[in-house]
């Protein structure tokens, strides 16, 4: 993909993300989108705390980030002609996200059939050596593949 096409696709995806109320409200920012791989970051926000005593983010915010990133990975896969929707998403929480640190998720769409895309994702905070969560999911493929 040429740099011009890649930049146009990223810009379109960023506009799409900005139009989704929950992604906008959670401060999600698309940082990578190419060939079935997407990365989205989300800043730490006290409004998303799940445990007031520790300042740890709620797992639902982590899952929302992972779901959005997986969908973006499906949308940018070369074999996907259109949009997508989540069929199933399994999130395995490995540890609590470190309070005060941004989260980043990278998702890879590794296989597409006529109607289903398969995705894996990893969420990390600034301690990128130890994942916060890992996810696997299935997503719809609009239009079907030939």
HELIX and SHEET records of a PDB file:
HELIX    1   1 UNK A    3  UNK A   19  1                                  17    
HELIX    2   2 UNK A   21  UNK A   25  1                                   5    
HELIX    3   3 UNK A   46  UNK A   48  5                                   3    
HELIX    4   4 UNK A   59  UNK A   75  1                                  17    
SHEET    1   A 6 UNK A  29  UNK A  34  0                                        
SHEET    2   A 6 UNK A  37  UNK A  42 -1                                        
SHEET    3   A 6 UNK A 103  UNK A 112 -1                                        
SHEET    4   A 6 UNK A 116  UNK A 124 -1                                        
SHEET    5   A 6 UNK A 133  UNK A 140 -1                                        
SHEET    6   A 6 UNK A  86  UNK A  93 -1                                        
SHEET    1   B 2 UNK A  49  UNK A  51  0                                        
SHEET    2   B 2 UNK A  56  UNK A  57 -1                                        
END                                                                             
